[in-house]
């Protein structure tokens, strides 16, 4: 009856050992004696290191966020074009350049024919061995410059017409084809018209059969015919350029 009353304030250690600390718990599941066992999960509580089956998966990043899946679609990069895959902004720029080039072509061709019409007398005198006056010299220099400008602008518009035909759709493609075809056709028609006019002038006395010298009236007739040819061809080129620009503008505002 006196057990439990001792030097430890009346308390006796557990397990029958008086005044000593309790021994460490026995190792569990084959763990070493010196290592304290890890706390075991309760049967009613999930382990903190295991994923919870009832927990929802992390929300996916919103579309368009950098690095989000499906930001640009399946196996595609960033899209800068409209739904039909055409860069209509670039096509519109090409159409604008074509319209400006059409105006330059018209001015250059009409300038050449106007210079020939004004200096017809001096040009005719030069063909017969006479000296060219100031008007004839100025007309010749102006014609050379305008012919060079006509060639450069025509070549640029030919290349841009091909680009519009390749990049555009619908009427824009048709307009590019019209421009690209009209430029070389205009050159071919110019030389055909020159041969026909030479034959007509020789038959009507407007040019000398022996020397090929053209009279002043012959120069004026030739200048008027070439101006008519330039107006027709430039109108066709301008129509194709308008198709390119207007179609691209409608697509951008749709």
C-alpha positions in Angstrom: 0.0 0.0 0.0 3.0 2.3 0.4 4.1 1.7 -3.2 4.1 5.0 -5.2 5.3 7.2 -2.3 9.0 7.7 -2.6 11.6 10.4 -3.2 9.9 11.5 -6.5 7.2 13.5 -4.7 5.2 10.5 -4.2 5.3 9.5 -7.9 6.8 6.3 -9.1 8.0 6.0 -12.6 6.0 3.9 -15.1 6.9 0.4 -16.0 8.1 -0.3 -12.5 11.3 1.9 -12.8 11.5 4.4 -10.0 12.7 7.9 -10.7 13.8 7.2 -14.2 12.6 8.6 -17.5 10.5 6.2 -19.6 12.5 4.2 -22.2 12.2 5.2 -25.8 9.5 3.4 -27.7 10.4 0.2 -29.4 11.4 0.5 -33.0 8.5 -0.1 -35.4 8.6 -1.9 -38.8 12.2 -2.8 -38.6 13.6 0.7 -38.0 16.9 1.1 -36.1 16.7 1.5 -32.4 18.3 5.0 -32.3 15.9 6.5 -34.9 12.6 7.8 -33.8 9.8 6.4 -35.9 8.0 8.7 -38.3 4.4 9.5 -37.4 2.1 7.1 -39.1 -0.9 8.4 -40.9 -4.2 7.8 -39.4 -6.6 5.5 -41.3 -9.2 8.3 -41.6 -6.8 11.0 -42.7 -5.0 11.1 -46.1 -1.2 11.3 -46.2 0.0 14.9 -46.8 2.5 13.7 -49.4 -0.1 11.9 -51.5 -2.3 13.7 -54.0 -6.0 13.9 -53.2 -8.2 12.2 -55.6 -11.0 14.6 -54.9 -8.9 17.7 -55.4 -9.3 19.4 -58.8 -6.3 19.7 -61.1 -4.7 23.2 -61.4 -6.6 25.5 -63.7 -5.0 25.9 -67.1 -3.6 29.3 -68.0 -6.0 31.5 -69.9 -5.8 31.5 -73.7 -3.4 34.0 -75.1 -1.3 34.0 -71.9 2.5 33.5 -72.7 3.3 29.8 -72.4 -0.3 28.6 -72.2 -1.2 25.5 -74.1 -3.1 26.2 -77.2 -2.1 29.9 -77.3 -1.4 29.7 -81.1 -3.3 26.5 -81.9 -1.9 23.1 -82.9 1.6 23.3 -84.4 1.1 26.9 -85.5 2.9 30.2 -84.8 1.4 33.6 -84.1 -1.1 34.6 -86.8 -1.0 38.1 -88.2 -3.4 37.5 -91.1 -7.1 37.3 -91.5 -9.0 34.0 -91.6 -8.2 33.4 -95.3 -4.5 33.6 -94.7 -3.9 36.8 -96.7 -2.0 39.8 -95.4 -4.4 42.3 -96.7 -2.6 45.2 -95.3 0.4 44.4 -97.5 -1.8 43.8 -100.5 -3.4 47.2 -99.9 0.0 48.8 -99.9 0.9 47.1 -103.1 -2.4 48.4 -104.6 -1.6 51.9 -103.5 1.8 51.8 -105.1 0.3 50.4 -108.3 -2.2 53.3 -108.4 0.6 55.9 -108.0 2.7 54.1 -110.6 -0.3 54.2 -113.0 -0.4 58.0 -112.7 3.4 58.2 -113.3 3.1 56.0 -116.4 0.4 58.1 -117.8 2.3 61.3 -117.3 5.5 59.9 -118.7 3.9 58.5 -121.9 1.8 61.5 -122.6 4.9 63.7 -121.9 6.9 61.8 -124.6 4.2 62.2 -127.1 3.5 65.8 -126.3 7.2 66.6 -126.7 7.3 64.9 -130.1 4.1 66.8 -131.2 5.5 70.2 -130.2 9.0 69.7 -131.7 7.7 68.0 -134.9 9.1 70.7 -137.2 12.6 70.5 -135.6 12.6 66.7 -135.6 11.6 66.6 -139.3 14.4 69.1 -140.1 16.9 66.9 -138.3 15.8 63.9 -140.4 16.6 65.7 -143.6 20.1 66.7 -142.5 19.3 70.1 -140.9 20.4 71.3 -137.5 18.2 70.8 -134.6 17.0 74.0 -132.8 16.7 74.5 -129.1 13.2 73.2 -129.1 14.3 70.0 -130.9 17.2 69.5 -128.5 15.0 70.1 -125.4 12.4 67.7 -126.8 15.0 65.0 -127.4 16.4 65.3 -123.8 12.9 65.3 -122.3 11.9 62.2 -124.3 15.0 60.3 -123.2 14.3 61.1 -119.5 10.7 60.2 -119.8 11.4 57.0 -121.6 13.8 56.0 -118.9 11.2 56.8 -116.2 8.6 54.9 -118.1 10.9 51.8 -118.3 11.7 51.8 -114.5 8.2 52.4 -113.4 6.8 49.8 -115.8 9.3 47.2 -114.5 8.4 47.9 -110.9 4.7 47.6 -111.6 5.2 44.4 -113.5 6.9 42.9 -110.4 4.3 44.3 -108.0 1.5 42.9 -110.2 3.0 39.4 -109.9 3.3 39.9 -106.1 -0.4 41.0 -105.9 -1.5 38.0 -108.0 0.4 35.6 -105.7 -0.6 37.1 -102.4 -4.1 38.3 -103.1 -7.5 36.5 -103.4 -10.5 37.1 -105.6 -10.5 40.5 -107.4 -7.2 41.4 -105.9 -5.6 38.4 -107.7 -7.4 39.3 -110.9 -6.1 42.9 -110.7 -2.5 41.7 -110.1 -2.7 39.5 -113.2 -4.1 42.3 -115.3 -1.3 44.6 -114.3 1.4 42.0 -114.8 0.1 41.0 -118.2 -0.7 44.6 -119.4 2.9 45.9 -119.0 4.6 43.5 -121.5 1.6 43.6 -123.8 1.8 47.4 -123.9 5.5 47.2 -125.0 4.7 44.6 -127.7 1.8 46.7 -129.0 3.9 49.8 -129.1 6.4 48.2 -131.5 3.7 46.7 -133.6 2.0 50.1 -133.8 5.3 51.7 -134.7 5.8 49.3 -137.6 2.2 49.8 -138.8 2.5 53.6 -138.6 5.8 53.5 -140.6 4.1 51.5 -143.3 1.1 53.9 -143.4 3.3 57.0 -143.5 5.4 55.6 -146.4 2.2 54.7 -148.2 0.6 58.2 -147.7 3.8 60.3 -148.3 4.3 61.1 -144.6 7.8 59.4 -144.7 10.4 59.1 -147.4 10.7 55.7 -148.9 14.5 56.0 -149.5 15.8 57.8 -146.4 13.0 57.0 -144.0 12.8 60.6 -143.0 9.4 61.6 -141.5 7.7 64.8 -142.1 6.4 67.2 -139.4 2.9 66.0 -140.1 4.0 62.4 -139.8 5.5 63.1 -136.4 2.3 64.7 -135.2 0.2 61.8 -136.5 2.5 59.3 -134.8 2.5 61.3 -131.5 -1.3 61.3 -131.5 -1.6 57.6 -132.2 1.0 56.7 -129.5 -0.9 58.9 -127.0 -4.1 57.0 -127.8 -2.3 53.7 -127.3 -0.9 55.0 -124.0 -4.4 56.1 -122.7 -5.9 52.7 -123.5 -3.1 50.7 -121.9 -2.8 52.9 -118.8 -6.6 52.7 -118.3 -6.3 48.9 -118.3 -3.4 49.0 -115.9 -5.2 51.5 -113.7 -8.3 49.2 -113.6 -6.2 46.3 -112.4 -4.5 48.5 -109.7 -7.9 49.6 -108.5 -9.0 46.0 -108.1 -6.0 45.2 -105.9 -6.4 48.3 -103.7 -10.2 48.3 -103.3 -10.4 44.6 -102.6 -7.8 44.8 -99.9 -9.5 47.9 -98.4 -12.8 46.0 -98.2 -11.2 43.0 -96.6 -9.6 45.2 -93.9 -12.8 47.0 -93.1 -15.0 43.8 -93.1 
